[in-house]
Amino acid sequence: MAAAKNSRPRVALIGCGGTISTLASGPFDTLDYPETGTKLDAAAVLDAMSELGSIADVSPVAFREVGSSKIGPEDWLGLARTVQETLDADPGLAGVLILHGTATLEETAFFLDQTVQTDRPVVLVGAQRPLGTVGSDAVSNAAAALRTVVARHARERGVMVVLNDEIHAARDVSKRSTYRLQAFVSGAYGPLGVVDADRVVFRRQPERPTVRFDPADIDALPRVDVLYAVGGGDGVMVRACLEAGARGLVSAGFAPGMTAPEERKALTRAATEGIAVVQCSRAGSGRVARRKALAEDGWIAGGDLPPHKARILLMLALTRTSDPERLQQIFDEV
């Protein structure tokens, strides 16, 4: 009799480094390990997390082994292409799991959510404490994320982030604590679901972006800078960003979505010269609507996107258009 075919789900594991891929120098090193620890590639992480083999057949894919503070636009493009090529090359894959540092995890996740074309789950996971330390969450987070990739009903939910047994949408999630295990939250909308001991539970379906960007069509992303509003702010930083070659500026404004008068003058001048200006808020929640003053000055309202995600969307959008009205449509559709 022929042997039964292997029905275990298959998952690609892409390694980007980060705390979850780091061996600390000692059992209590949860502070200095970024400089003193050893970064492992995806294959070595699998060896260190043998427990994952009981959940799925996992194949490692090397990418970068760095702290996520070193990951930026060029890496986002490269990672998006790697994820897309991995999925396209193997239609039988259940999905993709990405190991990533927590510093910029939400930015990478948001970029992938705007660029990767698939209905299969793509999940990013990180850790707050490195491998081998007392109380490390590395293995438990990786296991929860892998269970999410292979879970029923995990498809068509966009790129997700899993930490601390919670499943978050890439668009909504943000890191709100430096060291606590419950560092990631999804603001007003809450997580998509949870990973419990007996099963993965989804409780809401995120809205999918109607505007998508193909990384294969993008050679490089334009420079976009974020300006943090402070009382008495002037135009010095605006001028510095423009001299550095910025094609877009995002104002992390005061809570209502505005900035100091002198800085506003400089930003409005930039907008009249063809620089895309997006108004967001530094408050951490709530929408910035396109009120009359923003529209008249040719600014784009960032909605409820935090400034660092608005920067990513503006980078992508500027590869298509610099028209403020079209840019506003793109922001409204994400």
C-alpha positions as CSV (number, residue, x, y, z in Angstrom):
1,M,0.0,0.0,0.0
2,A,1.3,3.5,-0.9
3,A,2.3,5.7,2.0
4,A,-0.2,8.4,2.8
5,K,0.7,11.8,1.5
6,N,2.0,14.3,4.1
7,S,-0.9,16.6,4.9
8,R,1.0,18.9,7.3
9,P,0.9,22.6,6.3
10,R,4.0,24.0,4.8
11,V,5.2,27.5,5.8
12,A,8.1,29.7,4.7
13,L,10.1,31.3,7.5
14,I,11.9,34.5,6.5
15,G,14.5,35.8,8.9
16,C,15.1,39.5,9.3
17,G,16.9,39.4,12.7
18,G,15.7,41.2,15.7
19,T,15.3,40.2,19.4
20,I,13.4,37.0,18.4
21,S,16.5,35.9,16.5
22,T,19.1,36.9,19.0
23,L,21.0,34.8,21.6
24,A,21.7,37.0,24.6
25,S,25.1,36.9,26.4
26,G,23.4,35.5,29.6
27,P,20.1,34.5,31.1
28,F,19.4,37.9,32.5
29,D,20.6,40.0,29.6
30,T,17.4,41.7,28.4
31,L,19.0,45.1,28.0
32,D,22.4,45.0,26.4
33,Y,21.9,42.1,24.0
34,P,21.3,44.4,20.9
35,E,25.1,45.2,21.0
36,T,26.4,42.0,22.7
37,G,24.1,39.2,21.5
38,T,24.5,36.9,18.5
39,K,22.0,37.2,15.6
40,L,20.9,33.9,14.1
41,D,19.6,33.3,10.6
42,A,16.3,31.7,10.0
43,A,17.7,28.1,9.8
44,A,19.5,28.6,13.1
45,V,16.4,30.0,14.7
46,L,14.5,26.9,13.6
47,D,17.1,24.7,15.2
48,A,16.8,26.7,18.5
49,M,13.0,26.5,18.3
50,S,12.4,22.8,17.6
51,E,8.9,23.1,19.0
52,L,7.8,24.8,15.8
53,G,8.2,21.5,14.0
54,S,5.2,20.1,15.7
55,I,3.0,22.8,14.2
56,A,4.0,22.8,10.5
57,D,6.8,21.9,8.1
58,V,8.8,25.1,8.1
59,S,11.4,26.0,5.4
60,P,13.9,28.8,6.3
61,V,14.5,31.7,3.9
62,A,17.4,34.0,4.7
63,F,17.0,37.7,4.4
64,R,18.9,39.9,6.9
65,E,20.0,39.3,10.5
66,V,20.0,42.8,12.0
67,G,18.3,44.8,14.7
68,S,15.2,46.4,13.1
69,S,16.5,49.9,13.7
70,K,18.7,49.1,10.7
71,I,15.8,48.2,8.4
72,G,14.4,50.9,6.1
73,P,12.9,51.6,2.6
74,E,15.4,49.6,0.6
75,D,14.9,46.6,2.9
76,W,11.1,47.0,2.7
77,L,11.2,46.8,-1.1
78,G,13.6,43.8,-1.0
79,L,11.5,42.0,1.6
80,A,8.2,42.6,-0.3
81,R,9.8,41.1,-3.4
82,T,11.1,38.1,-1.4
83,V,7.7,37.4,0.1
84,Q,5.9,37.7,-3.3
85,E,8.5,35.5,-5.1
86,T,8.3,32.9,-2.3
87,L,4.5,32.7,-2.5
88,D,4.4,32.8,-6.3
89,A,7.0,30.0,-6.6
90,D,5.0,27.6,-4.3
91,P,1.2,27.8,-4.5
92,G,1.1,25.0,-1.9
93,L,2.6,27.1,0.8
94,A,0.1,27.8,3.6
95,G,1.7,31.2,4.1
96,V,4.7,33.1,5.3
97,L,6.1,33.8,8.7
98,I,8.6,36.7,9.2
99,L,10.9,37.1,12.1
100,H,11.5,40.8,12.8
101,G,12.7,43.2,15.4
102,T,10.0,45.1,17.2
103,A,11.5,48.6,16.7
104,T,10.2,49.0,13.2
105,L,8.0,45.9,12.9
106,E,4.8,47.8,12.5
107,E,6.4,49.8,9.6
108,T,7.6,46.8,7.7
109,A,4.2,45.1,8.3
110,F,2.3,48.1,6.9
111,F,4.6,48.3,3.9
112,L,4.0,44.6,3.1
113,D,0.3,45.1,3.6
114,Q,0.3,47.7,0.8
115,T,2.5,45.7,-1.6
116,V,2.2,42.0,-1.3
117,Q,-0.5,40.5,-3.5
118,T,-1.9,37.4,-1.9
119,D,-4.9,36.0,0.0
120,R,-2.6,33.7,2.0
121,P,-1.5,34.8,5.5
122,V,1.7,36.8,5.9
123,V,2.5,37.1,9.6
124,L,5.2,39.1,11.3
125,V,6.4,38.2,14.8
126,G,9.0,39.6,17.2
127,A,9.9,39.3,20.8
128,Q,10.6,41.6,23.7
129,R,13.2,39.3,25.4
130,P,15.9,37.4,23.5
131,L,16.3,33.7,23.2
132,G,17.7,31.9,26.2
133,T,16.8,34.6,28.7
134,V,14.6,34.1,31.8
135,G,11.0,34.8,30.8
136,S,11.8,35.0,27.1
137,D,8.7,35.3,24.8
138,A,10.6,34.4,21.7
139,V,9.5,30.7,21.3
140,S,5.9,31.4,22.6
141,N,5.4,34.3,20.2
142,A,6.9,32.3,17.2
143,A,4.6,29.4,18.0
144,A,1.5,31.6,18.3
145,A,2.4,33.3,15.0
146,L,3.0,30.0,13.2
147,R,-0.3,28.7,14.5
148,T,-2.0,31.8,13.1
149,V,-0.4,31.3,9.6
150,V,-1.9,27.7,9.4
151,A,-5.2,28.5,11.1
152,R,-8.5,28.1,9.5
153,H,-10.0,31.4,8.4
154,A,-6.6,33.1,8.4
155,R,-6.7,33.9,4.7
156,E,-7.8,37.2,3.2
157,R,-7.0,39.2,6.4
158,G,-4.0,41.0,5.0
159,V,-0.6,41.2,6.7
160,M,-0.8,40.4,10.4
161,V,1.3,40.9,13.5
162,V,1.3,38.4,16.4
163,L,2.8,39.0,19.8
164,N,1.7,38.2,23.3
165,D,-1.0,35.8,21.9
166,E,-2.8,38.7,20.1
167,I,-3.4,39.0,16.4
168,H,-3.2,42.5,15.0
169,A,-3.8,44.0,11.6
170,A,-0.7,45.7,10.0
171,R,-2.6,48.9,9.4
172,D,-3.7,49.3,13.0
173,V,-0.9,47.9,15.2
174,S,1.7,50.0,17.0
175,K,4.3,49.4,19.7
176,R,3.4,51.3,22.9
177,S,5.9,50.0,25.4
178,T,9.7,49.7,25.4
179,Y,10.1,46.6,27.5
180,R,6.8,45.1,28.6
181,L,5.6,41.9,26.9
182,Q,2.2,43.5,26.1
183,A,3.9,46.1,24.0
184,F,1.7,46.0,20.8
185,V,-1.8,47.4,20.6
186,S,-4.3,48.2,17.9
187,G,-5.8,51.4,19.3
188,A,-9.5,52.1,18.9
189,Y,-10.1,49.0,16.7
190,G,-8.5,46.3,18.9
191,P,-6.9,43.1,17.8
192,L,-8.2,40.9,15.0
193,G,-8.2,37.9,17.4
194,V,-6.3,35.8,19.9
195,V,-4.2,32.7,20.0
196,D,-5.6,30.5,22.7
197,A,-4.3,27.1,23.9
198,D,-7.0,25.2,22.0
199,R,-7.4,27.2,18.9
200,V,-6.9,30.5,17.0
201,V,-9.9,32.8,17.3
202,F,-10.6,35.6,14.9
203,R,-13.2,38.2,15.9
204,R,-13.1,40.8,13.1
205,Q,-12.1,41.2,9.5
206,P,-9.9,44.2,8.6
207,E,-10.8,46.4,5.7
208,R,-8.3,45.7,2.8
209,P,-6.6,48.6,1.0
210,T,-8.2,49.3,-2.4
211,V,-5.0,50.9,-3.7
212,R,-2.1,48.4,-4.0
213,F,1.5,49.0,-5.1
214,D,3.6,46.4,-6.9
215,P,7.2,46.4,-5.6
216,A,8.4,45.0,-8.9
217,D,7.4,48.3,-10.5
218,I,9.3,50.5,-8.0
219,D,13.1,51.0,-8.3
220,A,13.4,53.2,-5.3
221,L,11.2,55.1,-2.9
222,P,11.3,58.9,-2.7
223,R,12.5,60.6,0.4
224,V,9.7,61.6,2.8
225,D,10.4,63.1,6.2
226,V,8.3,63.4,9.4
227,L,8.3,66.7,11.3
228,Y,7.2,66.5,15.0
229,A,5.2,69.5,16.0
230,V,6.2,71.4,19.2
231,G,5.1,74.6,20.7
232,G,7.0,77.5,19.0
233,G,8.2,75.3,16.1
234,D,9.5,77.2,13.1
235,G,10.5,76.5,9.5
236,V,14.1,75.4,10.1
237,M,13.4,71.6,9.9
238,V,11.1,72.1,6.9
239,R,13.9,73.8,5.0
240,A,16.5,71.3,6.1
241,C,14.3,68.4,4.8
242,L,13.8,70.1,1.5
243,E,17.6,70.7,1.2
244,A,18.1,67.0,1.8
245,G,15.9,66.2,-1.2
246,A,12.5,65.4,0.4
247,R,9.7,65.1,-2.0
248,G,7.1,64.8,0.7
249,L,6.7,65.9,4.3
250,V,4.5,64.5,7.1
251,S,3.5,66.8,9.9
252,A,3.1,64.9,13.2
253,G,0.9,67.7,14.4
254,F,-0.7,68.7,17.7
255,A,-3.7,66.6,18.7
256,P,-6.3,68.3,16.5
257,G,-4.0,68.0,13.4
258,M,-2.2,71.3,13.1
259,T,1.2,72.7,13.8
260,A,2.8,75.9,15.0
261,P,2.2,79.1,12.9
262,E,5.7,79.6,11.6
263,E,6.1,75.9,10.7
264,R,2.8,76.0,9.0
265,K,3.9,78.9,6.8
266,A,7.0,76.9,5.8
267,L,5.0,73.8,5.0
268,T,2.4,75.8,3.0
269,R,5.2,77.4,1.0
270,A,6.6,73.9,0.3
271,A,3.2,72.7,-0.8
272,T,2.9,75.6,-3.3
273,E,6.3,74.5,-4.7
274,G,5.0,70.9,-5.4
275,I,6.1,69.2,-2.2
276,A,3.4,66.8,-0.9
277,V,2.4,67.7,2.7
278,V,0.4,65.3,4.8
279,Q,-1.1,66.4,8.1
280,C,-1.3,63.8,10.8
281,S,-1.5,64.0,14.6
282,R,1.0,63.1,17.4
283,A,-1.9,62.2,19.7
284,G,-1.9,58.5,18.9
285,S,-5.6,58.1,18.2
286,G,-8.4,59.9,16.2
287,R,-8.6,61.0,12.6
288,V,-7.3,64.1,10.9
289,A,-10.0,65.1,8.5
290,R,-9.4,67.3,5.4
291,R,-10.9,70.5,6.8
292,K,-11.2,73.5,4.5
293,A,-7.9,75.1,5.4
294,L,-6.0,71.9,4.5
295,A,-7.7,71.6,1.2
296,E,-7.2,75.2,0.3
297,D,-3.5,75.0,0.9
298,G,-3.2,71.7,-1.0
299,W,-2.4,69.6,2.0
300,I,-3.4,65.9,2.4
301,A,-5.2,64.8,5.5
302,G,-3.6,61.7,7.0
303,G,-6.8,60.3,8.5
304,D,-6.1,58.0,11.5
305,L,-2.7,56.8,10.2
306,P,0.2,57.6,12.6
307,P,2.9,59.8,11.1
308,H,5.4,57.0,10.5
309,K,2.8,54.9,8.5
310,A,1.6,58.0,6.6
311,R,5.2,58.5,5.6
312,I,5.3,55.0,4.1
313,L,2.0,55.4,2.3
314,L,3.2,58.8,0.9
315,M,6.5,57.2,-0.3
316,L,4.5,54.6,-2.2
317,A,1.9,57.1,-3.5
318,L,4.5,59.4,-4.8
319,T,5.7,56.7,-7.2
320,R,2.4,57.2,-9.0
321,T,1.4,60.8,-8.6
322,S,2.2,64.1,-6.9
323,D,-1.2,65.6,-7.4
324,P,-2.7,66.5,-4.0
325,E,-6.2,65.5,-4.9
326,R,-5.1,62.1,-6.2
327,L,-2.9,61.6,-3.1
328,Q,-5.9,62.4,-0.9
329,Q,-7.9,59.8,-2.7
330,I,-5.2,57.2,-2.0
331,F,-5.1,58.1,1.7
332,D,-8.8,57.9,1.9
333,E,-8.8,54.4,0.4
334,V,-6.2,52.8,2.7
